[in-house]
Amino acid sequence: MIKYLSKTVFLTVSFAAFSFSLFAQTPKNTPRTSLTLEYGAHRIGKRTDQMMETWRNYGLGQFIHWGVYALTGGHWDGEYYSGAAEWIRSWDKMPKDAYDQLYKSFDPKNYEPKAWAKQAKEMGAKYMIITTKHHDGFSLWPSKYTDYDVTNSPYGNDIIGPLVEAYDAEGIDVYLYFSVMDWSQPGYRVSLETEEDRTAYEDFKAFTRNQLIELLELYPSAKGLWFDGTWDEAWKEQAVFADELEKEMRAMIPGLIIGSRFRPDDYGNRHFDSNGDLMGDYEQGWERKLPNTYEDTKGNDWDAVMTVPENQWGYHSDWRGHVKSSYELIEMLVKSVSLDGNFVLNFGPDGQGNIRSEEAKLAKEIGDWMKVNQKAIYSCGYLNWQKQDWGYYTQSREDGKIYMVVFNQPLDGKLRVKTADKVILDKVYPLENPGMILTPELIQKNEYFIPVIMDQKWTSPYVIVVESSSTDEDKNGGFQKAKT
Ligand code: FHN
């Protein structure tokens, strides 16, 4: 079957490319042709089970990138590496042999997963993603299938188990990041050019499967897997294998969540299959960027993973360029929730297991904001009212309350609101002061100004709550529809 598939891939690649150019030019709402796919999306539309509902309602998550790359902190031999710190092995100024010996110095004396989990909880994270193995292949758990793991470092102990336990204890769901790309494995290939490549890659696939099953056996409280490093041509030929493996993993942990970065479809397409349907439980393509509109999300579940500097995931001791402020990160969080997504902020602890002070400060500032405003984040999502320049709407999936999160205070103190049709504004008040009732001023049908008190000093983004109901009658001022 694998052989058949790889031939098929070659024969059909031009057809697929042709179809894609057609799709790209197909105007919205025009029915398009459907390819018959054996390994495309498993479902059309969102998962509706409880576990996925929990995922959807997280709002804020934490990512942790940690591995032996943290020991170099983005430098080698006195020289500064300007790429992402966890990629330093691919830098021609760092000899690969030197990198591959780093694990012999991996002994993070200050690793305290309970402290990390407490800090994440204080920040308001509801889930976290930990790099069990990044592209270098160093496994942070005791793996039976490789010697390149934490048990052969001076630290000698499992990193992942105590971390899962600590985060579970804080009520933060854990997701296991796993890079399929693995520079440490002899069978790993970028592409399969020869029979020898194909034979070697079969070993690599068996190894990958073994490690994944091992992870799920060792840490069964994990809620999902967060895949990476699946863009190689070799992996894109593995639709049959990946589909079987995904089914096997899902059978091990009911409700397991796997995003769109794992499987390729019959034509080697990832994230979205050749018919444009999402593969996996949520879209995983939002890395260091956010969608701008709800249309950009195609109505799918999604999360965005974000670095504090421009592009550093693992520990880099010398952040250069723009470093995001908590204000910017809070805005990204709110924007994500307003577009039905989760926002995941990355942390890169140093080689000793310390969370750097800049990240600790951001976590504290975000946490302080969340303590006051979390109702606008947790269990909230998209509202179809026209976006306004003052900020973002979110709406509670639990009780329908609407939250206006204000980042730009209008100079006249009036927040413009354009509702959907047949909506009545019942009660409007600041989240921090529910007793202060604000009276909306009708401008025209479905459009209001909400006056906000100007003598109050706003030091951070604030939230106005709108309780509303809908009516069948046209009560909003009785304006007639314009006839054109
Ligand atoms: O190459 C990696 C990168 O180092 C980092 O792990 C990010 C996190 O989403 N993922 C990859 C690129 O997509």
Residues whose N, C-alpha, C, O or C-beta is under 5 A from the ligand:
A	BS01	FHN	E86 D228 E287 V305 W313
